[in-house]
């Protein structure tokens, strides 16, 4: 319960780290920007075989597993049933924002809500990243860019690539 702190989660910041074979049940995480149940933010890291449930809330970049996954982070078989609330935006069932990274075989079943900016069942905002064989089943509500799978996808140089993925919330 740290609503005024950035990089909030079981691990606040992961840089070049690996987290695998982890289950976190009935979590309740509150932070500011970059808030997730497992990690607030990740860079050059690997997360695999992760399962979460409970709730997570914050202002910006909030996710059921990570708030922000950036720069060569790989997420594989990360599943979340957590409810996610991003007050200002970039809320996602698994990740709030994914930049220049990869997600493979990930899923989200919790509801995602946000105000002002983007919310997605799996990822709130994705930039120059790959999603492969992922799905989202929760309901998504947002004032700006709401998507069943991804709220907002964009790029300055390399467009996001989404393959064999779906949403049914």
Buried (B, 14 or more C-beta within 10 A) or exposed (E): EBEEBBBBBBBBBBEEBEBEEBEBEEBEBBBBBBBBBBBBBBBBBBBBBBBBBBBBBBBBBBBBBBBBBBEBBBBBBBBBBBBBBBBBBBBBBBBBBBBBBBBBBBBBBBBBBBBBBBBBBBBBBBBBBBBBBBBBBBBBEBEEBBBBBBBBBEEEEEEBEBEEBBBEB
